[in-house]
């Protein structure tokens, strides 16, 4: 049964989410056309129960510090504000009010 395969595979991959992610990726890569996907998934879980799929990864290399941006300062750009004069406010500046007064007359 597949549940037995899952429990045996969890001996090497303790996190269920990680097990499902690894199994899905491995099943996609190992699947052969013309065979059932269920058989491929069972084969993947059997392989995971025999060996640790996480331990097969290569160790991380030394981290190299990469400078993304130069550390120089940029010149400051001054922003000149413009004074904009607005027309004076009328008493009834609402355009809808004007149309209502025309319709009521």
N, C-alpha and C positions, 0 to 999 in steps of 0.2 A: 504494500500500500504506500501511497505517496506520503502520508503523514509519518510513517516510520522513516522514510528517507529524509524528510524535513527534520525530524528530531535527531537523527544521526548527523546530519549536516550542521546542526546548531552546536554540536560539540566543538567545531572548528570556527564557526562564525556566531558569536553569542548575540549579536544584535539582529533581530528579526527583519527590520527594515533593510539593513545592509545585506542580509542573506537574500532577500527578494530582489534587490537591485542587482547584486552580483549574478544571481541565477538567471535573471531576465537577459542581462548582457551576454552571459555565456551561452544561453540557449539561442540567442540570435546569431551568434558567431559560429556555433557548432551545428546548427540545423542544416540538414541536407534535403534538397528538394525530393519529393516522392516519399518521404517518411513522415510519420505523424509527429506533430509538435509535442504531444504528450510524452512520447518515447524519448525525445531529445531532452525534455525537462527532467524526466526521471534519470536519464544518464548524467546530466549535470549535477543533480543532487547526490547521486552515487559518487561521483568524482569529488564533490565537496566533502563527503563523509570520510573519504580515504586520505585527503590531504587538505591543508589549509590554503584556501585561495588567496587570502590576504597576505600570508607569509611568503608567497611566491613573488611578490612585488620586489623590485630592486630597491635597495636603500636610497634614501634621499641624498642627493649630492650637496656639496657645500653651497650655501647661499651666497650669491655674489650681490654686492650692493651696487645698484645701478642708479646713477643720478638721472632723474627724469627731466628736471628743469635746471637751467643754469642758475647759480645763486646770485647773479648780479641784480642790482636794483634797477627798476625801470623808471624812466623820467615821469614826473608828475605832470599831468595835463590839467591845466586850469580851465574850468568851465565858466564862460561868461554868461550870466543870466541876462535875459532880455526883458525889458519892461513892456508889457502889452497893455494898451489902454482899451478899456471896454466901454461900450456905449452906456449911457445912464439907464437905470432901471425905470421902466414905466410902472404906473400904478397897477395895472392889470396886464402883466406880461405873459399870461397864460394864453396860448393860441386857441385852446379849446373854449375858453371863456368868451373870446370874441365871436366864435362861430355860434355859440349858444345865444348870445345877445342878438345876432342877426336873425337866427331862426325864430326867436320869440317875437320879433317885431312884425 
